Amino acid sequence: MGALYTVGYHVKYESYFFTHDRLIELQLLLTNGCYTFTDLPCSLQMKINVYFLRIKFLLVYYSLIVISMIYTWHRTVSLLYCAIAMFIIIVISFGTNLILYSQNIVRISSLTCNALVTLFVSLEGLMPYGVDDPLHVFCERITYRNNRNNFSLDGQSRCTRFYHWVKAMKKQWNVKEDKLIITFIASVIGIVVGIIVGSYG
């Protein structure tokens, strides 16, 4: 739904200027020569501004979805940290043109958001809240159904090795909850998938 918000502008300006770099360059050139709204450069300046505003708004919208999803799933993340993260994203998005130098920023942010939401929805069902060792339950549930009874902390399966690795990272980084490690891993996976598919897909 959100991607459709900018698709019309994206297709229109991409067909004429091909890259955001050229639009930014043109926008800067038009700024000095724009005096009235009847001039072509002024009209073009406004259209470029609207196009970039829609892209920045969409990026903030996707970021809000992801941060809300992490906050809802993790349950112990401070709301203050989420607010600070959103503030930084808004400042970077609307205060600079850094995000616009990626031509596929809309597709990348959309795919990253979708990947992260899918991951966290799945994790919500696999890693319950309010149990003593949620990571143990997580490993049991991702093990194949016919091998679930074979999951053991002393075994050599991939799940067992993953379990011990997360516990080691938790101790090494002085992290109190398993979910924080899983959140970090899921976020990295979602971002990598979004960037690769969005850039080359």
Beta strands, then each sheet from edge to edge (+ up, - down):
end
